[in-house]
Amino acid sequence: MRRVAFILKVKEDRIEEYKKRHKEVWPEMLDALRETGWHNYSLFLRDDGLLFGYLETEDFERAVAGMAQKDINAKWQVQMASFFEGLDDRPPDQGLLQLEEVFHLD
């Protein structure tokens, strides 16, 4: 299982709405994530909007590609795009800045 970490930047004036939306993630979106290999997926948000994401998957590229084929993902990405800074017209799931794992205690 591969561990993947990434960051995005949520607009500061949208933080509360972003948190609210993630308390109400569509069941179909949750199912799609599980079906495409996203495991132990978590999001953490700093007060200034820095978003840190973490997941475990067998193959991250395949997991992202699998989600790209899901209609529910396209709808979610359109709904969420306005929450982020610096995407240059890309959907949020294509603007993830992956972080290099430099240590893991196991």
Stockholm file with secondary structure:
# STOCKHOLM 1.0

chainA/1-106         MRRVAFILKVKEDRIEEYKKRHKEVWPEMLDALRETGWHNYSLFLRDDGLLFGYLETEDFERAVAGMAQKDINAKWQVQMASFFEGLDDRPPDQGLLQLEEVFHLD
#=GR chainA/1-106 SS CEEEEEEEEBCGGGHHHHHHHHHSCCHHHHHHHHHTTCEEEEEEECTTSEEEEEEEESCHHHHHHHHHTCHHHHHHHHHHGGGBSSCTTCCGGGSCEEECCCCCCC
#=GC SS_cons         CEEEEEEEEBCGGGHHHHHHHHHSCCHHHHHHHHHTTCEEEEEEECTTSEEEEEEEESCHHHHHHHHHTCHHHHHHHHHHGGGBSSCTTCCGGGSCEEECCCCCCC
//
